[in-house]
Amino acid sequence: MDPPMLSEEDSYEGESLSTVETVHALHVLHVALDKLGLVGATRVDPQLQAAALAQSVGEEITQMLAEQRKLEDQYVALVAEQPQLRNLPNKNKLYENQKAVHTTAEQLRLGTQALVRNLKASPGVSENMAKVAVQRQALQQLLHHCTAQLLASQTCPVLAEYVEGVEKHDLETQATIERERITSAAVKQLKAEIKDEKSKHEEQMRRAGQALAELNGQQKAVALGGSSKARYREAQVGAANECARRLESNGLSELQDQIAVLQQQLDIDQQVQEAGSAYSQKVQAWLREENLEWGSRIDADVAAKEKDTEAVKQERQRDLIKLKDMKEKHEKETSLKAERDSMAKDAADREAADQILRERQAAAALRIQAVWRGYLARHGGKGKGKGKGKMAKKPSKKKK
């Protein structure tokens, strides 16, 4: 299908994509553009493509042609029976034959239209390649427009606008189909009315013929006595019949003109419906292809992201294990440091206590020495000449 041509003034209000989503979308669009460029540069043999197309649609067209030939044979047989049926006194079989002829002709017309639609849906190779080239160029323009909008505002409203256009076209197609249905019903109703008018006209003509025959009999009966009166009456009846025929012919001509106008409208609506149906089918096919392609890409991206997530989870698990080991080492080092600090503090406390003890001992020794010297100074003279034993030697030892 042909993507819609959008101008720079097209506006769309939507949520902006994130930076990661924008980069990913731009990458996907560039890849698609590269593939479209590769497809445009690829050359396909027209004969091979024609053979493939003929093989795909040949069976269906052959079947439709066989049905058409069967209906044509049936139509020819029914038309050939009409001369014999007209000579029969009972006209019911003739009427049934005419109805069958009308039904067969309608079936032939519908079959021919279906065959034409099928042939239009399967164009020639050159036309198909040209149409594919035009659609590819339109798709490239759409993707370039999407890329420009993503770079400008991190949004891509062109796809939404395109979908809205497709929905609008579908609604218009449905409305056209509804109008065609109403027009067909009106044509059928007009045909039925024409048929009723025709039957009424034939009945009136038959009655007029009977009346004319009666008048002819009466004219013959009164020919001798009232020829002028009979001629007058005959002229009057003829004028009345001629007036009725003219009125009926005028009504029939107007109805035929209306039927022609309605038939023309019906043909136009039918052509529009066929074009809309073909366009809708192409749009649906393109959307299905796009859905499948985007689905596969999304699955691939999800698988890649899941793989990356699993790798991140494994790395996080390893980091948690390392963190746990580091915490244990830190706690152990902290406890060892606390023990070392406690031991150092205890040693410092013992050293301080020892220093205080040594100072107290030195002060006590000095005090004892001072007391002893004072004692010796006070009692030094009294002890001379007495006790040459141990008491005499003690001062000398204390001096040392």
C-alpha positions, 0 to 999 in steps of 0.5 A: 500500500502507499503510505500517506504523504505528510507535510511539515505542518502535520501536528500530533500531540503524544508522549515523547520517547525516552532517549534509549527508545529514541536511539533504538527506534532510529537504529531500527528505522535506519536498518529498514531504510538500508533494506529498502534501498537494497530491495530497490537495487535488486533486479528480478527477472520479469519472466520468473515473476510472471510464471509465479503469478500465473501459477498462483492465480491460474487455478482460480481463474480457470475455475471461474472460466469453467463456471462462466462457460457452463452458465453460457451453455445454460443461457443458450439452451434456455433461449433456444427453448423460447420459440417452442414455448411461445407456441404452447397454449399454456404460458406458464412454462414460458414465464418460468423460462423467462425467469430462468433466463433472467436469473442466468443472465444475472449470474453471468454478469456477477461472474464476469464482474468477479473475474474482472476483479480477480484479473485486476487484483493480479496485474501484469509484471511491469505494472506490478513492479512499477507499483511496488517501486512507488510503494517502496519510495512512499515507504522510504519517505514515511520512514525518513519523516519518522526519523526526522520527527524522532530527531527533532522531538523524540516523537513519531506521530506519522504512524498514528496519523497514517493509522487514522487515515486508514481507519477513515478510509475504511469508514468511507468504504463502509459508507460507500458499500452501504450506499451501494446496498441502498442503491441496489435495493432501490434499483430492485424496487424500481424494477419490481415497480416497472414489472408491475406497471408492465403487467398492469399495462398489458392487462389494460391493453388486453381489456382495451382489446376486448372492449375494442372487439366488443365495440367492433361487434357492436359496430357491425351490429349497428352498421346499417342504422348508425354508421356515423354514431359507430364511427364516432364511438370507435374514434372515441375509444381509439383516442382513449386507448391512444391517450392511455398508451401515450401516458403509459409510454411516458411513465415507462420512459421516465422510469427507464431514465431513472433506472439508467441513472441509478444503474450508472450510480450503482456502477460508480459505487461498485467501482469505488467499492472495488478500489476501496476493497483492494486498497483495504486488502493491501493495507491489511497485508502491509499492516500484518507484515509490519506487525510480524516484523516488529514482533520479531524485532521486539522478541529479539530485543527482549531476548538480548535485554534478558541476556544483559539482565542475567549478566548484570544479575550474575555480576551483582551476585559476584559483587555481593559475595566480594562485599561480604568478604570485604565486610568480614575482613573489615570486621576482623581487622577492626576487632584486631585493631581494637585488641591491639589498641586495648593491649597498647592501652593496658601496656601504657597504663602498666608503664604509668603505674610502674612509673608512679610506683618507682617515683613513690619508691624513690620519694619514700627512699629519700624520705627514709634517708632524710629521717635517718640522717635527722636521727643520726644528726640528733643522736649521733654523739650519744652513741660513741664508745658504746657497743662496739658490736652491731650497733657501732657498725650500723652507721657506717653501713647506712652511710654507704 
